[in-house]
Amino acid sequence: MSPRLPAAVLWDMDGTLVDTEPFWMAAETPLIESFGGSWSHEQALRLVGLGLEDTARIFQDEGVRLAIDEIVDRLTNDVMEQLAAKGVPFRPGAQELLASLRAAGVKTALVTMSMRRMARSVVDLIEFDAFDLIIAGDDATRPKPFPDPYLQACEALGVQPADTVAIEDSPNGARSAVAAGSTVLGIPNFISLEGTGAHALWPTLAGRTADDIAVLHGAHFKGATA
């Protein structure tokens, strides 16, 4: 018997679907420096996968004298300007895997801590109907690493978390999806995902299809329901 596909595949965006983490890092440094602070690459790495409001609070601690909403808007606007100027850098194999899943009839959701307006701008550049649902940072009741964003996506799609696969690149994101009860596929980008509870780690999505997702889900789902 062929492995059964999951009811849904839930995708992180920054660093997973698109390689925008360098854009965020490029936006952070000048903002902090404009208030007399300094910002290192190591500090930037600790923000990968973190909710933007939590990021804004850290920036306030670093001396950025702006309200949380203002910091979030400044960072988002900067990244969107970079995307407009440089184009959207999709990660290898991401669009192809999405297309394979859609062709197989699998529901898909984008679960990101970026603002909805930015997520929408990225999704609109995909040349097919890629997602049934977007849960963005301004939709989540609590940000990653809490399980809320993934639980909200499952509820909206009408699926059980145990019957989903979540694809993530960050420790915060992986822990969020693990806590929600998904089978978690890690695609490391800037940071190792060892010790996050991810059920599988692939170096890339290149060459992967819905069949590979079915095998991954089948192995974990069988163990989860035994």
Summary of the structure (lengths in Angstrom):
residues: 226
radius of gyration: 17.2
end to end distance: 17.4
largest distance: 62.4
contacts: 780
relative contact order: 0.19
helix: 46%
strand: 12%
